[in-house]
Amino acid sequence: HFERATALNPFYTSVYENMGEAYGADGQLAKAAKWFLKALDQRPDDVALLNKAGWILATAVDPEARNGARAVELGRHAVALTERKDASSLDTLAVAYAEAGQFADAIAAGEAARALARANGDQRYPAELEQRLAFYRAGKAFRQ
């Protein structure tokens, strides 16, 4: 239905994020990333979209869906917009750096995300972040 809506009206841009979500839920991450990026063309400062697209571009198992350099760009923008006060954006930047082979930067961003999550009283997220940090310390990118 979403594809039909965009075929009928290519300027119906609010459907782009929904297309990304639908393809992502179906495991078609390359298509999901494509639609999230299209949505970002219209809403370039949408932090949630930056994180969704950046996460896929950095962590997808399918190499066709990955683009480390673009993921780093999106992650940096999200972190700048949130003034380094959003653990999810820092986490996205960390996985992006790891995908790009910048492991020292991945560790720094991952540690910042973990510290921020702990400071915010989050009980579960720091453990997830620590697992990803183990990948970066071993010189490996994280895949999901």
The first five atom37 places (N, CA, C, CB, O) and aatype in JSON, in Angstrom:
{
  "aatype": [8, 13, 6, 1, 0, 16, 0, 10, 2, 14, 13, 18, 16, 15, 19, 18, 6, 2, 12, 7, 6, 0, 18, 7, 0, 3, 7, 5, 10, 0, 11, 0, 0, 11, 17, 13, 10, 11, 0, 10, 3, 5, 1, 14, 3, 3, 19, 0, 10, 10, 2, 11, 0, 7, 17, 9, 10, 0, 16, 0, 19, 3, 14, 6, 0, 1, 2, 7, 0, 1, 0, 19, 6, 10, 7, 1, 8, 0, 19, 0, 10, 16, 6, 1, 11, 3, 0, 15, 15, 10, 3, 16, 10, 0, 19, 0, 18, 0, 6, 0, 7, 5, 13, 0, 3, 0, 9, 0, 0, 7, 6, 0, 0, 1, 0, 10, 0, 1, 0, 2, 7, 3, 5, 1, 18, 14, 0, 6, 10, 6, 5, 1, 10, 0, 13, 18, 1, 0, 7, 11, 0, 13, 1, 5],
  "atom_mask": [
    [1, 1, 1, 1, 1],
    [1, 1, 1, 1, 1],
    [1, 1, 1, 1, 1],
    [1, 1, 1, 1, 1],
    [1, 1, 1, 1, 1],
    [1, 1, 1, 1, 1],
    [1, 1, 1, 1, 1],
    [1, 1, 1, 1, 1],
    [1, 1, 1, 1, 1],
    [1, 1, 1, 1, 1],
    [1, 1, 1, 1, 1],
    [1, 1, 1, 1, 1],
    [1, 1, 1, 1, 1],
    [1, 1, 1, 1, 1],
    [1, 1, 1, 1, 1],
    [1, 1, 1, 1, 1],
    [1, 1, 1, 1, 1],
    [1, 1, 1, 1, 1],
    [1, 1, 1, 1, 1],
    [1, 1, 1, 0, 1],
    [1, 1, 1, 1, 1],
    [1, 1, 1, 1, 1],
    [1, 1, 1, 1, 1],
    [1, 1, 1, 0, 1],
    [1, 1, 1, 1, 1],
    [1, 1, 1, 1, 1],
    [1, 1, 1, 0, 1],
    [1, 1, 1, 1, 1],
    [1, 1, 1, 1, 1],
    [1, 1, 1, 1, 1],
    [1, 1, 1, 1, 1],
    [1, 1, 1, 1, 1],
    [1, 1, 1, 1, 1],
    [1, 1, 1, 1, 1],
    [1, 1, 1, 1, 1],
    [1, 1, 1, 1, 1],
    [1, 1, 1, 1, 1],
    [1, 1, 1, 1, 1],
    [1, 1, 1, 1, 1],
    [1, 1, 1, 1, 1],
    [1, 1, 1, 1, 1],
    [1, 1, 1, 1, 1],
    [1, 1, 1, 1, 1],
    [1, 1, 1, 1, 1],
    [1, 1, 1, 1, 1],
    [1, 1, 1, 1, 1],
    [1, 1, 1, 1, 1],
    [1, 1, 1, 1, 1],
    [1, 1, 1, 1, 1],
    [1, 1, 1, 1, 1],
    [1, 1, 1, 1, 1],
    [1, 1, 1, 1, 1],
    [1, 1, 1, 1, 1],
    [1, 1, 1, 0, 1],
    [1, 1, 1, 1, 1],
    [1, 1, 1, 1, 1],
    [1, 1, 1, 1, 1],
    [1, 1, 1, 1, 1],
    [1, 1, 1, 1, 1],
    [1, 1, 1, 1, 1],
    [1, 1, 1, 1, 1],
    [1, 1, 1, 1, 1],
    [1, 1, 1, 1, 1],
    [1, 1, 1, 1, 1],
    [1, 1, 1, 1, 1],
    [1, 1, 1, 1, 1],
    [1, 1, 1, 1, 1],
    [1, 1, 1, 0, 1],
    [1, 1, 1, 1, 1],
    [1, 1, 1, 1, 1],
    [1, 1, 1, 1, 1],
    [1, 1, 1, 1, 1],
    [1, 1, 1, 1, 1],
    [1, 1, 1, 1, 1],
    [1, 1, 1, 0, 1],
    [1, 1, 1, 1, 1],
    [1, 1, 1, 1, 1],
    [1, 1, 1, 1, 1],
    [1, 1, 1, 1, 1],
    [1, 1, 1, 1, 1],
    [1, 1, 1, 1, 1],
    [1, 1, 1, 1, 1],
    [1, 1, 1, 1, 1],
    [1, 1, 1, 1, 1],
    [1, 1, 1, 1, 1],
    [1, 1, 1, 1, 1],
    [1, 1, 1, 1, 1],
    [1, 1, 1, 1, 1],
    [1, 1, 1, 1, 1],
    [1, 1, 1, 1, 1],
    [1, 1, 1, 1, 1],
    [1, 1, 1, 1, 1],
    [1, 1, 1, 1, 1],
    [1, 1, 1, 1, 1],
    [1, 1, 1, 1, 1],
    [1, 1, 1, 1, 1],
    [1, 1, 1, 1, 1],
    [1, 1, 1, 1, 1],
    [1, 1, 1, 1, 1],
    [1, 1, 1, 1, 1],
    [1, 1, 1, 0, 1],
    [1, 1, 1, 1, 1],
    [1, 1, 1, 1, 1],
    [1, 1, 1, 1, 1],
    [1, 1, 1, 1, 1],
    [1, 1, 1, 1, 1],
    [1, 1, 1, 1, 1],
    [1, 1, 1, 1, 1],
    [1, 1, 1, 1, 1],
    [1, 1, 1, 0, 1],
    [1, 1, 1, 1, 1],
    [1, 1, 1, 1, 1],
    [1, 1, 1, 1, 1],
    [1, 1, 1, 1, 1],
    [1, 1, 1, 1, 1],
    [1, 1, 1, 1, 1],
    [1, 1, 1, 1, 1],
    [1, 1, 1, 1, 1],
    [1, 1, 1, 1, 1],
    [1, 1, 1, 1, 1],
    [1, 1, 1, 0, 1],
    [1, 1, 1, 1, 1],
    [1, 1, 1, 1, 1],
    [1, 1, 1, 1, 1],
    [1, 1, 1, 1, 1],
    [1, 1, 1, 1, 1],
    [1, 1, 1, 1, 1],
    [1, 1, 1, 1, 1],
    [1, 1, 1, 1, 1],
    [1, 1, 1, 1, 1],
    [1, 1, 1, 1, 1],
    [1, 1, 1, 1, 1],
    [1, 1, 1, 1, 1],
    [1, 1, 1, 1, 1],
    [1, 1, 1, 1, 1],
    [1, 1, 1, 1, 1],
    [1, 1, 1, 1, 1],
    [1, 1, 1, 1, 1],
    [1, 1, 1, 0, 1],
    [1, 1, 1, 1, 1],
    [1, 1, 1, 1, 1],
    [1, 1, 1, 1, 1],
    [1, 1, 1, 1, 1],
    [1, 1, 1, 1, 1]
  ],
  "atom_positions": [
    [[0.81, -1.2, 0.0], [0.0, 0.0, 0.0], [0.85, 1.27, 0.0], [-0.92, 0.0, 1.2], [0.54, 2.26, -0.65]],
    [[1.96, 1.2, 0.77], [2.84, 2.36, 0.81], [3.47, 2.61, -0.56], [3.93, 2.16, 1.86], [3.55, 3.76, -1.0]],
    [[3.9, 1.56, -1.23], [4.5, 1.72, -2.56], [3.48, 2.3, -3.54], [5.02, 0.37, -3.09], [3.82, 3.14, -4.36]],
    [[2.26, 1.85, -3.44], [1.19, 2.36, -4.31], [0.98, 3.85, -4.04], [-0.13, 1.58, -4.09], [0.8, 4.64, -4.97]],
    [[1.0, 4.23, -2.76], [0.8, 5.64, -2.4], [1.9, 6.51, -3.0], [0.77, 5.8, -0.87], [1.63, 7.6, -3.5]],
    [[3.16, 6.03, -2.95], [4.24, 6.84, -3.52], [4.2, 6.85, -5.04], [5.6, 6.32, -3.04], [4.64, 7.82, -5.66]],
    [[3.67, 5.78, -5.64], [3.53, 5.76, -7.11], [2.47, 6.76, -7.55], [3.17, 4.33, -7.6], [2.62, 7.42, -8.58]],
    [[1.41, 6.87, -6.77], [0.34, 7.81, -7.1], [0.75, 9.25, -6.85], [-0.91, 7.49, -6.3], [0.38, 10.16, -7.6]],
    [[1.52, 9.45, -5.79], [1.94, 10.8, -5.44], [3.36, 10.75, -4.87], [0.96, 11.44, -4.43], [3.53, 10.54, -3.67]],
    [[4.37, 10.95, -5.71], [5.76, 10.87, -5.23], [6.12, 11.96, -4.22], [6.7, 10.96, -6.4], [7.19, 11.89, -3.6]],
    [[5.27, 12.94, -4.04], [5.53, 13.99, -3.07], [4.9, 13.69, -1.72], [5.02, 15.32, -3.59], [4.95, 14.52, -0.81]],
    [[4.31, 12.52, -1.58], [3.71, 12.07, -0.33], [4.83, 11.52, 0.55], [2.59, 11.0, -0.57], [4.93, 10.32, 0.78]],
    [[5.66, 12.43, 1.04], [6.91, 12.03, 1.69], [6.73, 11.44, 3.08], [7.82, 13.21, 1.78], [7.62, 10.75, 3.56]],
    [[5.61, 11.68, 3.73], [5.44, 11.12, 5.07], [5.39, 9.6, 5.06], [4.18, 11.68, 5.71], [5.57, 8.96, 6.09]],
    [[5.14, 9.03, 3.9], [5.08, 7.58, 3.8], [6.47, 6.95, 3.76], [4.28, 7.18, 2.56], [6.6, 5.74, 3.98]],
    [[7.51, 7.72, 3.48], [8.85, 7.15, 3.33], [9.33, 6.45, 4.59], [9.83, 8.25, 2.95], [9.88, 5.35, 4.53]],
    [[9.13, 7.08, 5.73], [9.55, 6.43, 6.99], [8.76, 5.14, 7.21], [9.36, 7.4, 8.18], [9.31, 4.14, 7.66]],
    [[7.48, 5.19, 6.91], [6.66, 3.98, 7.05], [7.15, 2.85, 6.14], [5.19, 4.29, 6.74], [7.13, 1.68, 6.52]],
    [[7.59, 3.21, 4.95], [8.15, 2.21, 4.03], [9.42, 1.61, 4.65], [8.47, 2.85, 2.65], [9.61, 0.39, 4.6]],
    [[10.27, 2.44, 5.22], [11.47, 1.96, 5.87], [11.15, 1.01, 7.01], [0.0, 0.0, 0.0], [11.79, -0.04, 7.15]],
    [[10.17, 1.37, 7.81], [9.77, 0.51, 8.93], [9.24, -0.83, 8.42], [8.69, 1.21, 9.78], [9.57, -1.88, 8.96]],
    [[8.42, -0.78, 7.39], [7.82, -2.01, 6.85], [8.9, -2.94, 6.28], [6.79, -1.67, 5.75], [8.9, -4.13, 6.57]],
    [[9.81, -2.39, 5.5], [10.88, -3.22, 4.95], [11.81, -3.73, 6.05], [11.68, -2.43, 3.9], [12.29, -4.86, 5.99]],
    [[12.07, -2.89, 7.04], [12.91, -3.32, 8.15], [12.28, -4.47, 8.91], [0.0, 0.0, 0.0], [12.97, -5.43, 9.26]],
    [[10.99, -4.38, 9.17], [10.29, -5.45, 9.88], [10.3, -6.74, 9.08], [8.86, -5.03, 10.18], [10.23, -7.83, 9.65]],
    [[10.37, -6.62, 7.77], [10.39, -7.79, 6.89], [11.81, -8.3, 6.65], [9.73, -7.44, 5.55], [12.01, -9.28, 5.93]],
    [[12.8, -7.64, 7.27], [14.18, -8.07, 7.12], [14.84, -7.63, 5.83], [0.0, 0.0, 0.0], [15.95, -8.07, 5.53]],
    [[14.2, -6.77, 5.08], [14.77, -6.25, 3.83], [15.47, -4.92, 4.14], [13.66, -6.07, 2.73], [14.97, -3.84, 3.83]],
    [[16.65, -5.05, 4.74], [17.31, -3.88, 5.3], [17.86, -2.92, 4.26], [18.42, -4.31, 6.18], [17.88, -1.71, 4.5]],
    [[18.29, -3.4, 3.12], [18.76, -2.48, 2.07], [17.61, -1.58, 1.62], [19.35, -3.28, 0.86], [17.8, -0.38, 1.42]],
    [[16.44, -2.17, 1.45], [15.27, -1.36, 1.06], [14.85, -0.44, 2.2], [14.09, -2.28, 0.66], [14.47, 0.71, 1.97]],
    [[14.92, -0.93, 3.44], [14.57, -0.09, 4.58], [15.47, 1.13, 4.63], [14.67, -0.89, 5.9], [15.0, 2.26, 4.8]],
    [[16.77, 0.91, 4.49], [17.72, 2.03, 4.53], [17.42, 3.03, 3.41], [19.16, 1.52, 4.41], [17.47, 4.24, 3.62]],
    [[17.12, 2.51, 2.22], [16.8, 3.38, 1.08], [15.65, 4.32, 1.42], [16.46, 2.54, -0.16], [15.71, 5.51, 1.12]],
    [[14.6, 3.79, 2.04], [13.42, 4.61, 2.34], [13.69, 5.57, 3.5], [12.23, 3.73, 2.66], [13.2, 6.7, 3.5]],
    [[14.45, 5.12, 4.5], [14.81, 6.04, 5.59], [15.64, 7.2, 5.04], [15.59, 5.29, 6.7], [15.46, 8.35, 5.45]],
    [[16.55, 6.9, 4.13], [17.36, 7.96, 3.53], [16.51, 8.92, 2.7], [18.46, 7.36, 2.66], [16.75, 10.12, 2.7]],
    [[15.5, 8.38, 2.0], [14.57, 9.25, 1.26], [13.82, 10.16, 2.21], [13.58, 8.41, 0.42], [13.61, 11.34, 1.93]],
    [[13.41, 9.61, 3.35], [12.71, 10.42, 4.35], [13.64, 11.51, 4.88], [12.19, 9.54, 5.51], [13.21, 12.64, 5.13]],
    [[14.93, 11.17, 5.05], [15.9, 12.16, 5.53], [16.12, 13.29, 4.53], [17.22, 11.49, 5.84], [16.49, 14.4, 4.91]],
    [[15.91, 13.02, 3.25], [16.0, 14.1, 2.26], [15.0, 15.2, 2.58], [15.76, 13.55, 0.84], [15.26, 16.37, 2.32]],
    [[13.87, 14.82, 3.15], [12.81, 15.78, 3.48], [12.95, 16.3, 4.91], [11.45, 15.14, 3.3], [12.58, 17.44, 5.2]],
    [[13.49, 15.46, 5.81], [13.61, 15.81, 7.23], [15.03, 15.52, 7.69], [12.56, 15.03, 8.1], [15.24, 14.58, 8.46]],
    [[16.01, 16.3, 7.24], [17.42, 15.98, 7.5], [17.84, 16.08, 8.96], [18.27, 16.88, 6.69], [18.91, 15.58, 9.32]],
    [[17.06, 16.72, 9.8], [17.41, 16.87, 11.2], [16.56, 16.0, 12.13], [17.28, 18.31, 11.61], [16.5, 16.24, 13.33]],
    [[15.91, 15.0, 11.57], [15.09, 14.08, 12.36], [16.02, 13.04, 13.0], [13.99, 13.39, 11.47], [16.51, 12.14, 12.33]],
    [[16.26, 13.17, 14.3], [17.22, 12.33, 15.0], [16.82, 10.86, 14.94], [17.34, 12.76, 16.45], [17.68, 10.0, 14.76]],
    [[15.55, 10.56, 15.08], [15.11, 9.16, 15.01], [15.43, 8.56, 13.65], [13.59, 9.06, 15.3], [15.92, 7.44, 13.56]],
    [[15.16, 9.3, 12.59], [15.49, 8.82, 11.24], [16.99, 8.67, 11.04], [14.91, 9.78, 10.19], [17.45, 7.7, 10.44]],
    [[17.75, 9.62, 11.54], [19.2, 9.53, 11.43], [19.7, 8.25, 12.09], [19.88, 10.76, 12.06], [20.57, 7.56, 11.56]],
    [[19.15, 7.95, 13.26], [19.57, 6.74, 13.98], [19.1, 5.47, 13.28], [19.04, 6.77, 15.4], [19.86, 4.5, 13.22]],
    [[17.9, 5.46, 12.77], [17.4, 4.26, 12.07], [18.24, 3.96, 10.84], [15.92, 4.44, 11.67], [18.67, 2.83, 10.63]],
    [[18.45, 4.97, 10.03], [19.23, 4.77, 8.8], [20.69, 4.44, 9.13], [19.16, 6.03, 7.91], [21.26, 3.51, 8.56]],
    [[21.27, 5.19, 10.05], [22.66, 4.95, 10.42], [22.89, 3.57, 10.99], [0.0, 0.0, 0.0], [23.9, 2.93, 10.7]],
    [[21.94, 3.1, 11.81], [22.07, 1.78, 12.42], [22.1, 0.69, 11.35], [20.93, 1.54, 13.42], [22.94, -0.21, 11.39]],
    [[21.18, 0.77, 10.41], [21.14, -0.24, 9.34], [22.41, -0.18, 8.51], [19.91, -0.04, 8.45], [23.01, -1.21, 8.22]],
    [[22.81, 1.02, 8.12], [23.99, 1.17, 7.27], [25.26, 0.66, 7.96], [24.17, 2.64, 6.88], [26.23, 0.3, 7.3]],
    [[25.25, 0.63, 9.29], [26.42, 0.19, 10.04], [26.36, -1.27, 10.45], [26.58, 1.03, 11.25], [27.4, -1.92, 10.55]],
    [[25.17, -1.81, 10.7], [25.08, -3.12, 11.36], [24.46, -4.23, 10.54], [24.31, -2.98, 12.6], [24.49, -5.39, 10.97]],
    [[23.91, -3.94, 9.4], [23.21, -4.97, 8.62], [24.14, -6.13, 8.26], [22.61, -4.36, 7.34], [25.29, -5.92, 7.9]],
    [[23.63, -7.33, 8.37], [24.39, -8.51, 7.99], [24.64, -8.5, 6.48], [23.63, -9.81, 8.4], [25.72, -8.88, 6.02]],
    [[23.66, -8.06, 5.72], [23.77, -7.99, 4.26], [24.73, -6.86, 3.86], [22.37, -7.78, 3.62], [24.44, -5.69, 4.12]],
    [[25.85, -7.2, 3.24], [26.81, -6.14, 2.88], [26.24, -5.11, 1.89], [28.04, -6.77, 2.28], [26.72, -3.98, 1.83]],
    [[25.21, -5.51, 1.13], [24.58, -4.56, 0.2], [23.87, -3.44, 0.94], [23.58, -5.29, -0.71], [23.66, -2.36, 0.39]],
    [[23.52, -3.68, 2.19], [22.79, -2.68, 2.98], [23.73, -1.77, 3.76], [21.84, -3.37, 3.93], [23.3, -0.76, 4.31]],
    [[25.01, -2.11, 3.82], [25.95, -1.36, 4.66], [26.68, -0.27, 3.87], [26.97, -2.31, 5.28], [26.98, -0.4, 2.68]],
    [[26.95, 0.81, 4.59], [27.76, 1.91, 4.06], [28.32, 2.65, 5.28], [26.91, 2.88, 3.12], [27.69, 3.56, 5.81]],
    [[29.51, 2.25, 5.7], [30.1, 2.8, 6.91], [30.31, 4.3, 6.86], [0.0, 0.0, 0.0], [30.03, 5.0, 7.84]],
    [[30.79, 4.81, 5.74], [31.05, 6.25, 5.65], [29.75, 7.06, 5.8], [31.71, 6.59, 4.3], [29.73, 8.07, 6.51]],
    [[28.71, 6.61, 5.16], [27.4, 7.31, 5.26], [26.85, 7.17, 6.68], [26.38, 6.74, 4.23], [26.28, 8.12, 7.22]],
    [[27.02, 5.99, 7.29], [26.55, 5.78, 8.67], [27.26, 6.73, 9.62], [26.79, 4.31, 9.1], [26.63, 7.28, 10.53]],
    [[28.56, 6.93, 9.44], [29.31, 7.85, 10.29], [28.76, 9.27, 10.12], [30.83, 7.82, 9.95], [28.56, 9.99, 11.09]],
    [[28.52, 9.65, 8.89], [27.96, 10.99, 8.61], [26.63, 11.18, 9.34], [27.77, 11.2, 7.09], [26.41, 12.21, 9.98]],
    [[25.75, 10.19, 9.23], [24.44, 10.29, 9.89], [24.58, 10.3, 11.41], [23.52, 9.13, 9.45], [23.92, 11.07, 12.1]],
    [[25.45, 9.43, 11.92], [25.67, 9.37, 13.36], [26.23, 10.67, 13.91], [0.0, 0.0, 0.0], [25.78, 11.14, 14.96]],
    [[27.19, 11.24, 13.23], [27.76, 12.52, 13.67], [26.7, 13.62, 13.71], [28.92, 12.95, 12.74], [26.66, 14.43, 14.63]],
    [[25.85, 13.61, 12.7], [24.79, 14.63, 12.64], [23.82, 14.46, 13.8], [24.03, 14.56, 11.3], [23.43, 15.44, 14.44]],
    [[23.41, 13.21, 14.09], [22.5, 12.96, 15.21], [23.13, 13.38, 16.53], [22.11, 11.47, 15.26], [22.47, 13.99, 17.37]],
    [[24.4, 13.05, 16.71], [25.1, 13.41, 17.95], [25.21, 14.93, 18.08], [26.52, 12.76, 17.99], [25.05, 15.47, 19.17]],
    [[25.47, 15.61, 16.99], [25.55, 17.07, 17.03], [24.2, 17.68, 17.37], [26.05, 17.63, 15.68], [24.11, 18.6, 18.19]],
    [[23.15, 17.17, 16.75], [21.81, 17.7, 17.01], [21.4, 17.51, 18.46], [20.8, 17.05, 16.1], [20.71, 18.36, 19.03]],
    [[21.81, 16.4, 19.05], [21.43, 16.11, 20.44], [22.48, 16.6, 21.44], [21.23, 14.61, 20.62], [22.37, 16.35, 22.64]],
    [[23.49, 17.3, 20.94], [24.54, 17.88, 21.78], [25.18, 16.83, 22.69], [23.98, 19.02, 22.61], [25.48, 17.1, 23.85]],
    [[25.38, 15.6, 22.14], [26.01, 14.49, 22.85], [25.24, 14.08, 24.11], [27.44, 14.85, 23.22], [25.82, 13.54, 25.05]],
    [[23.93, 14.35, 24.13], [23.12, 14.03, 25.31], [22.13, 12.91, 25.05], [22.37, 15.27, 25.77], [21.19, 12.73, 25.82]],
    [[22.32, 12.16, 23.97], [21.42, 11.05, 23.62], [22.26, 9.79, 23.45], [20.6, 11.36, 22.32], [23.06, 9.68, 22.51]],
    [[22.08, 8.83, 24.35], [22.87, 7.6, 24.31], [22.64, 6.82, 23.02], [22.55, 6.72, 25.51], [23.57, 6.22, 22.5]],
    [[21.42, 6.82, 22.51], [21.13, 6.08, 21.27], [21.91, 6.65, 20.09], [19.63, 6.12, 20.97], [22.42, 5.9, 19.25]],
    [[22.0, 7.96, 20.02], [22.75, 8.59, 18.93], [24.24, 8.28, 19.05], [22.52, 10.11, 18.92], [24.9, 8.02, 18.05]],
    [[24.76, 8.31, 20.27], [26.16, 7.95, 20.48], [26.4, 6.49, 20.14], [26.57, 8.23, 21.94], [27.46, 6.14, 19.59]],
    [[25.45, 5.63, 20.45], [25.54, 4.21, 20.12], [25.56, 4.01, 18.6], [24.37, 3.42, 20.75], [26.36, 3.24, 18.07]],
    [[24.68, 4.72, 17.91], [24.67, 4.64, 16.44], [26.0, 5.1, 15.87], [23.52, 5.5, 15.87], [26.53, 4.48, 14.95]],
    [[26.54, 6.18, 16.42], [27.83, 6.66, 15.95], [28.92, 5.63, 16.22], [28.18, 8.0, 16.61], [29.81, 5.43, 15.39]],
    [[28.86, 4.97, 17.36], [29.87, 3.96, 17.69], [29.83, 2.8, 16.7], [29.65, 3.44, 19.12], [30.88, 2.37, 16.21]],
    [[28.63, 2.27, 16.4], [28.56, 1.15, 15.44], [29.0, 1.61, 14.06], [27.13, 0.56, 15.39], [29.58, 0.83, 13.29]],
    [[28.72, 2.87, 13.73], [29.12, 3.4, 12.43], [30.65, 3.5, 12.34], [28.49, 4.79, 12.2], [31.24, 3.1, 11.34]],
    [[31.26, 4.03, 13.39], [32.73, 4.1, 13.39], [33.33, 2.7, 13.25], [33.23, 4.76, 14.69], [34.3, 2.52, 12.51]],
    [[32.77, 1.72, 13.96], [33.3, 0.36, 13.87], [33.16, -0.17, 12.45], [32.58, -0.57, 14.86], [34.1, -0.79, 11.94]],
    [[32.04, 0.05, 11.81], [31.85, -0.39, 10.43], [32.87, 0.27, 9.5], [30.42, -0.08, 9.95], [33.33, -0.34, 8.54]],
    [[33.21, 1.5, 9.81], [34.19, 2.23, 8.99], [35.63, 1.89, 9.37], [33.97, 3.74, 9.14], [36.57, 2.42, 8.78]],
    [[35.81, 1.0, 10.34], [37.15, 0.59, 10.74], [37.85, 1.57, 11.67], [0.0, 0.0, 0.0], [39.06, 1.47, 11.88]],
    [[37.11, 2.5, 12.23], [37.66, 3.52, 13.14], [37.38, 3.08, 14.58], [37.04, 4.94, 12.86], [36.53, 3.65, 15.26]],
    [[38.1, 2.05, 15.03], [37.77, 1.4, 16.29], [38.04, 2.26, 17.52], [38.54, 0.13, 16.41], [37.3, 2.17, 18.5]],
    [[39.07, 3.08, 17.5], [39.32, 3.97, 18.64], [38.15, 4.94, 18.81], [40.66, 4.75, 18.44], [37.71, 5.19, 19.93]],
    [[37.66, 5.48, 17.71], [36.5, 6.37, 17.77], [35.24, 5.61, 18.2], [36.27, 7.05, 16.4], [34.41, 6.15, 18.93]],
    [[35.11, 4.36, 17.74], [33.96, 3.54, 18.13], [33.97, 3.31, 19.64], [33.98, 2.18, 17.39], [32.93, 3.41, 20.29]],
    [[35.13, 3.01, 20.18], [35.25, 2.79, 21.63], [34.89, 4.06, 22.39], [36.68, 2.32, 22.0], [34.15, 4.02, 23.36]],
    [[35.42, 5.18, 21.95], [35.14, 6.46, 22.63], [33.64, 6.78, 22.6], [35.94, 7.6, 21.97], [33.07, 7.17, 23.62]],
    [[33.01, 6.62, 21.46], [31.57, 6.91, 21.35], [30.77, 5.9, 22.16], [31.12, 6.89, 19.88], [29.8, 6.27, 22.83]],
    [[31.15, 4.63, 22.11], [30.46, 3.61, 22.88], [30.57, 3.84, 24.37], [0.0, 0.0, 0.0], [29.6, 3.67, 25.11]],
    [[31.77, 4.22, 24.83], [31.95, 4.51, 26.26], [31.14, 5.74, 26.68], [33.42, 4.73, 26.57], [30.61, 5.77, 27.79]],
    [[31.06, 6.73, 25.81], [30.26, 7.92, 26.12], [28.78, 7.55, 26.2], [30.47, 9.02, 25.05], [28.06, 8.04, 27.08]],
    [[28.32, 6.69, 25.29], [26.92, 6.24, 25.33], [26.64, 5.48, 26.62], [26.6, 5.36, 24.1], [25.62, 5.7, 27.27]],
    [[27.55, 4.59, 26.99], [27.38, 3.79, 28.21], [27.34, 4.7, 29.44], [28.52, 2.76, 28.36], [26.49, 4.53, 30.31]],
    [[28.26, 5.65, 29.53], [28.29, 6.57, 30.67], [27.01, 7.39, 30.76], [29.5, 7.51, 30.56], [26.47, 7.59, 31.85]],
    [[26.53, 7.86, 29.62], [25.3, 8.64, 29.6], [24.1, 7.8, 30.01], [25.08, 9.24, 28.21], [23.25, 8.25, 30.78]],
    [[24.03, 6.57, 29.51], [22.93, 5.68, 29.89], [22.95, 5.41, 31.39], [23.01, 4.35, 29.1], [21.91, 5.43, 32.04]],
    [[24.13, 5.17, 31.93], [24.25, 4.94, 33.38], [23.83, 6.18, 34.16], [25.69, 4.55, 33.76], [23.1, 6.08, 35.15]],
    [[24.28, 7.36, 33.71], [23.94, 8.6, 34.4], [22.44, 8.86, 34.38], [24.68, 9.77, 33.76], [21.89, 9.5, 35.28]],
    [[21.78, 8.36, 33.33], [20.32, 8.54, 33.22], [19.55, 7.47, 33.98], [19.9, 8.52, 31.76], [18.32, 7.45, 33.95]],
    [[20.28, 6.58, 34.67], [19.62, 5.56, 35.48], [19.11, 4.36, 34.71], [0.0, 0.0, 0.0], [18.33, 3.57, 35.25]],
    [[19.53, 4.22, 33.46], [19.09, 3.07, 32.67], [19.73, 1.81, 33.22], [19.45, 3.26, 31.17], [20.94, 1.77, 33.46]],
    [[18.94, 0.78, 33.43], [19.44, -0.46, 34.01], [19.91, -1.47, 32.97], [18.38, -1.08, 34.86], [20.83, -2.24, 33.25]],
    [[19.3, -1.49, 31.79], [19.6, -2.53, 30.79], [20.55, -2.07, 29.68], [18.33, -3.01, 30.17], [21.42, -2.82, 29.27]],
    [[20.39, -0.87, 29.22], [21.14, -0.39, 28.06], [22.66, -0.44, 28.25], [20.72, 1.02, 27.74], [23.36, -0.83, 27.31]],
    [[23.2, -0.07, 29.41], [24.65, -0.13, 29.56], [25.23, -1.53, 29.31], [25.03, 0.32, 30.95], [26.34, -1.65, 28.79]],
    [[24.5, -2.58, 29.66], [24.99, -3.94, 29.4], [25.05, -4.21, 27.9], [24.09, -4.98, 30.09], [26.0, -4.83, 27.43]],
    [[24.05, -3.77, 27.15], [24.07, -3.91, 25.69], [25.27, -3.17, 25.1], [22.76, -3.37, 25.07], [25.96, -3.68, 24.22]],
    [[25.49, -1.97, 25.59], [26.59, -1.15, 25.09], [27.93, -1.81, 25.41], [26.53, 0.25, 25.7], [28.85, -1.77, 24.59]],
    [[28.04, -2.4, 26.58], [29.28, -3.08, 26.95], [29.55, -4.26, 26.02], [29.21, -3.58, 28.41], [30.7, -4.52, 25.67]],
    [[28.5, -4.97, 25.61], [28.68, -6.08, 24.66], [29.22, -5.56, 23.33], [27.34, -6.83, 24.44], [30.1, -6.17, 22.73]],
    [[28.69, -4.45, 22.86], [29.18, -3.88, 21.61], [30.62, -3.38, 21.77], [28.26, -2.74, 21.14], [31.43, -3.52, 20.86]],
    [[30.92, -2.79, 22.92], [32.28, -2.32, 23.16], [33.29, -3.47, 23.05], [32.38, -1.67, 24.54], [34.41, -3.26, 22.6]],
    [[32.9, -4.65, 23.46], [33.79, -5.81, 23.35], [34.13, -6.09, 21.88], [33.14, -7.06, 23.99], [35.26, -6.48, 21.58]],
    [[33.18, -5.9, 20.99], [33.44, -6.05, 19.56], [34.48, -5.04, 19.1], [32.13, -5.89, 18.74], [35.45, -5.39, 18.43]],
    [[34.26, -3.77, 19.46], [35.16, -2.7, 19.0], [36.57, -2.92, 19.53], [34.63, -1.32, 19.45], [37.55, -2.73, 18.81]],
    [[36.66, -3.32, 20.79], [37.98, -3.56, 21.39], [38.71, -4.71, 20.7], [37.85, -3.86, 22.88], [39.94, -4.76, 20.67]],
    [[37.93, -5.64, 20.13], [38.52, -6.77, 19.4], [38.75, -6.43, 17.93], [37.62, -8.0, 19.51], [39.17, -7.28, 17.16]],
    [[38.48, -5.19, 17.55], [38.67, -4.77, 16.15], [37.62, -5.33, 15.23], [0.0, 0.0, 0.0], [37.9, -5.61, 14.06]],
    [[36.39, -5.49, 15.74], [35.31, -6.06, 14.93], [34.12, -5.1, 14.89], [34.87, -7.43, 15.49], [33.83, -4.39, 15.86]],
    [[33.46, -5.1, 13.76], [32.2, -4.35, 13.64], [31.08, -5.19, 14.23], [31.9, -3.99, 12.14], [31.17, -6.41, 14.29]],
    [[30.03, -4.54, 14.67], [28.86, -5.21, 15.24], [27.85, -5.47, 14.14], [28.23, -4.38, 16.38], [27.58, -4.58, 13.33]],
    [[27.3, -6.65, 14.1], [26.26, -7.02, 13.12], [24.98, -7.4, 13.85], [26.73, -8.18, 12.21], [25.01, -8.02, 14.91]],
    [[23.88, -7.02, 13.24], [22.58, -7.37, 13.83], [21.66, -7.89, 12.76], [21.95, -6.16, 14.53], [20.52, -8.23, 13.04]]
  ]
}
